[in-house]
Amino acid sequence: MAFESIRLTPRQQEILRRVVQEYVATGQPVGSKSLVERWSLPVSASTVRNELAE
């Protein structure tokens, strides 16, 4: 099975980086709302969920 190259937008990269940082720090699932609040991301929680779903 061949894998296609995955390209992330800068916003997706930032969100993914923050999710990984938060998960590594806490060992707990990371919620989109808490992620937006903790890191003062300039997007809504629903945008975070949509970006991660792609």
TIVO-2410 file (N, C-alpha, C; in nm, 3 decimals):
# residues 54
REC num residu      c1      c2      c3 atome chaine
REC   1      M   0.084  -0.118   0.000     N      A
REC   1      M   0.000   0.000   0.000    CA      A
REC   1      M   0.089   0.125   0.000     C      A
REC   2      A   0.067   0.212  -0.095     N      A
REC   2      A   0.147   0.334  -0.106    CA      A
REC   2      A   0.081   0.447  -0.029     C      A
REC   3      F   0.163   0.528   0.032     N      A
REC   3      F   0.112   0.644   0.105    CA      A
REC   3      F   0.141   0.770   0.024     C      A
REC   4      E   0.041   0.856   0.019     N      A
REC   4      E   0.060   0.983  -0.048    CA      A
REC   4      E   0.129   1.080   0.049     C      A
REC   5      S   0.200   1.173  -0.007     N      A
REC   5      S   0.263   1.276   0.074    CA      A
REC   5      S   0.154   1.366   0.132     C      A
REC   6      I   0.164   1.393   0.260     N      A
REC   6      I   0.065   1.477   0.326    CA      A
REC   6      I   0.122   1.616   0.342     C      A
REC   7      R   0.050   1.713   0.294     N      A
REC   7      R   0.092   1.852   0.309    CA      A
REC   7      R  -0.006   1.923   0.401     C      A
REC   8      L   0.049   1.985   0.503     N      A
REC   8      L  -0.033   2.058   0.598    CA      A
REC   8      L  -0.016   2.208   0.575     C      A
REC   9      T  -0.124   2.279   0.593     N      A
REC   9      T  -0.116   2.424   0.586    CA      A
REC   9      T  -0.044   2.474   0.711     C      A
REC  10      P   0.006   2.596   0.708     N      A
REC  10      P   0.071   2.650   0.829    CA      A
REC  10      P  -0.022   2.645   0.951     C      A
REC  11      R  -0.150   2.673   0.930     N      A
REC  11      R  -0.245   2.668   1.043    CA      A
REC  11      R  -0.258   2.526   1.095     C      A
REC  12      Q  -0.267   2.429   1.007     N      A
REC  12      Q  -0.276   2.289   1.049    CA      A
REC  12      Q  -0.149   2.246   1.123     C      A
REC  13      Q  -0.034   2.292   1.075     N      A
REC  13      Q   0.092   2.260   1.142    CA      A
REC  13      Q   0.094   2.315   1.284     C      A
REC  14      E   0.050   2.439   1.300     N      A
REC  14      E   0.047   2.502   1.432    CA      A
REC  14      E  -0.048   2.428   1.526     C      A
REC  15      I  -0.165   2.395   1.478     N      A
REC  15      I  -0.262   2.324   1.561    CA      A
REC  15      I  -0.208   2.187   1.601     C      A
REC  16      L  -0.153   2.114   1.505     N      A
REC  16      L  -0.098   1.982   1.535    CA      A
REC  16      L   0.016   1.991   1.635     C      A
REC  17      R   0.102   2.090   1.617     N      A
REC  17      R   0.215   2.108   1.710    CA      A
REC  17      R   0.164   2.132   1.852     C      A
REC  18      R   0.062   2.216   1.865     N      A
REC  18      R   0.007   2.246   1.998    CA      A
REC  18      R  -0.062   2.124   2.059     C      A
REC  19      V  -0.132   2.048   1.976     N      A
REC  19      V  -0.198   1.926   2.026    CA      A
REC  19      V  -0.093   1.829   2.080     C      A
REC  20      V   0.012   1.809   2.005     N      A
REC  20      V   0.118   1.717   2.048    CA      A
REC  20      V   0.184   1.768   2.176     C      A
REC  21      Q   0.215   1.897   2.181     N      A
REC  21      Q   0.276   1.955   2.302    CA      A
REC  21      Q   0.187   1.932   2.424     C      A
REC  22      E   0.061   1.960   2.408     N      A
REC  22      E  -0.033   1.947   2.520    CA      A
REC  22      E  -0.046   1.800   2.563     C      A
REC  23      Y  -0.055   1.711   2.466     N      A
REC  23      Y  -0.069   1.570   2.499    CA      A
REC  23      Y   0.056   1.516   2.569     C      A
REC  24      V   0.172   1.553   2.519     N      A
REC  24      V   0.297   1.507   2.581    CA      A
REC  24      V   0.309   1.562   2.723     C      A
REC  25      A   0.268   1.686   2.743     N      A
REC  25      A   0.279   1.748   2.875    CA      A
REC  25      A   0.183   1.687   2.977     C      A
REC  26      T   0.063   1.648   2.931     N      A
REC  26      T  -0.039   1.603   3.026    CA      A
REC  26      T  -0.070   1.455   3.020     C      A
REC  27      G  -0.048   1.394   2.905     N      A
REC  27      G  -0.084   1.254   2.888    CA      A
REC  27      G  -0.234   1.232   2.878     C      A
REC  28      Q  -0.307   1.341   2.859     N      A
REC  28      Q  -0.453   1.336   2.853    CA      A
REC  28      Q  -0.500   1.378   2.714     C      A
REC  29      P  -0.621   1.334   2.676     N      A
REC  29      P  -0.677   1.381   2.549    CA      A
REC  29      P  -0.685   1.534   2.549     C      A
REC  30      V  -0.669   1.592   2.433     N      A
REC  30      V  -0.668   1.738   2.420    CA      A
REC  30      V  -0.797   1.783   2.354     C      A
REC  31      G  -0.872   1.866   2.422     N      A
REC  31      G  -0.996   1.920   2.368    CA      A
REC  31      G  -0.969   2.045   2.286     C      A
REC  32      S  -1.049   2.064   2.184     N      A
REC  32      S  -1.029   2.180   2.097    CA      A
REC  32      S  -1.051   2.312   2.171     C      A
REC  33      K  -1.150   2.316   2.258     N      A
REC  33      K  -1.178   2.440   2.332    CA      A
REC  33      K  -1.063   2.474   2.427     C      A
REC  34      S  -1.014   2.376   2.499     N      A
REC  34      S  -0.904   2.402   2.592    CA      A
REC  34      S  -0.777   2.440   2.516     C      A
REC  35      L  -0.759   2.382   2.399     N      A
REC  35      L  -0.642   2.415   2.317    CA      A
REC  35      L  -0.646   2.561   2.274     C      A
REC  36      V  -0.761   2.605   2.228     N      A
REC  36      V  -0.777   2.745   2.184    CA      A
REC  36      V  -0.754   2.840   2.301     C      A
REC  37      E  -0.810   2.806   2.416     N      A
REC  37      E  -0.796   2.894   2.533    CA      A
REC  37      E  -0.653   2.896   2.586     C      A
REC  38      R  -0.592   2.780   2.600     N      A
REC  38      R  -0.458   2.773   2.658    CA      A
REC  38      R  -0.354   2.842   2.571     C      A
REC  39      W  -0.361   2.823   2.442     N      A
REC  39      W  -0.258   2.876   2.352    CA      A
REC  39      W  -0.302   3.004   2.281     C      A
REC  40      S  -0.417   3.057   2.316     N      A
REC  40      S  -0.469   3.180   2.255    CA      A
REC  40      S  -0.465   3.173   2.102     C      A
REC  41      L  -0.511   3.061   2.051     N      A
REC  41      L  -0.513   3.045   1.906    CA      A
REC  41      L  -0.616   3.140   1.845     C      A
REC  42      P  -0.585   3.199   1.731     N      A
REC  42      P  -0.676   3.296   1.670    CA      A
REC  42      P  -0.787   3.232   1.586     C      A
REC  43      V  -0.831   3.115   1.628     N      A
REC  43      V  -0.939   3.044   1.559    CA      A
REC  43      V  -1.035   2.988   1.663     C      A
REC  44      S  -1.152   2.946   1.617     N      A
REC  44      S  -1.251   2.889   1.709    CA      A
REC  44      S  -1.222   2.741   1.732     C      A
REC  45      A  -1.285   2.688   1.835     N      A
REC  45      A  -1.270   2.545   1.865    CA      A
REC  45      A  -1.321   2.460   1.749     C      A
REC  46      S  -1.427   2.505   1.683     N      A
REC  46      S  -1.479   2.427   1.570    CA      A
REC  46      S  -1.382   2.428   1.453     C      A
REC  47      T  -1.310   2.537   1.435     N      A
REC  47      T  -1.208   2.542   1.330    CA      A
REC  47      T  -1.096   2.443   1.360     C      A
REC  48      V  -1.057   2.435   1.486     N      A
REC  48      V  -0.954   2.338   1.525    CA      A
REC  48      V  -1.001   2.197   1.491     C      A
REC  49      R  -1.124   2.165   1.526     N      A
REC  49      R  -1.178   2.032   1.496    CA      A
REC  49      R  -1.181   2.006   1.346     C      A
REC  50      N  -1.224   2.104   1.270     N      A
REC  50      N  -1.230   2.088   1.124    CA      A
REC  50      N  -1.092   2.069   1.063     C      A
REC  51      E  -0.997   2.145   1.110     N      A
REC  51      E  -0.861   2.134   1.056    CA      A
REC  51      E  -0.801   1.997   1.087     C      A
REC  52      L  -0.829   1.945   1.205     N      A
REC  52      L  -0.774   1.814   1.242    CA      A
REC  52      L  -0.846   1.700   1.171     C      A
REC  53      A  -0.968   1.725   1.128     N      A
REC  53      A  -1.045   1.621   1.060    CA      A
REC  53      A  -0.999   1.599   0.916     C      A
REC  54      E  -0.932   1.696   0.860     N      A
REC  54      E  -0.890   1.684   0.719    CA      A
REC  54      E  -0.772   1.593   0.704     C      A
***
